[in-house]
């Protein structure tokens, strides 16, 4: 009879340990979460009508490793400058001159200081100056134009 009780206690203990580990009750169940890079304040706005070589910018949280940032426009690498701000970083660059009369995604790849990778981006409508002005009028003045 004692052997049956001992066996029942051992089986119960084994299942309790596994359940506790599975549901995060023990160290074995602890899973390190990955906080993705936070990118925001994309300028010009998504789907804005712009000219080739238009300046763009975006911000990133302090948890970003600024050296990890890779930016491209329609798969063309774009150089960006970084400025440290109170809340993180501001990145700025210019669209490639070769992009004209096309839509292009500004694609950003970033890594946090803890090694978590992510990507973000937005789409711009790139047109020549005369097309930007006429599109701006057609859209009721909501497109970006140069001064």
HELIX and SHEET records of a PDB file:
HELIX    1   1 UNK A    2  UNK A   22  1                                  21    
HELIX    2   2 UNK A   27  UNK A   29  5                                   3    
HELIX    3   3 UNK A   66  UNK A   68  5                                   3    
HELIX    4   4 UNK A  129  UNK A  138  1                                  10    
SHEET    1   A 4 UNK A  39  UNK A  43  0                                        
SHEET    2   A 4 UNK A  55  UNK A  61 -1                                        
SHEET    3   A 4 UNK A  88  UNK A  94 -1                                        
SHEET    4   A 4 UNK A  80  UNK A  85 -1                                        
SHEET    1   B 5 UNK A  49  UNK A  50  0                                        
SHEET    2   B 5 UNK A 117  UNK A 126  1                                        
SHEET    3   B 5 UNK A 102  UNK A 111 -1                                        
SHEET    4   B 5 UNK A  70  UNK A  73 -1                                        
SHEET    5   B 5 UNK A  76  UNK A  77 -1                                        
END                                                                             
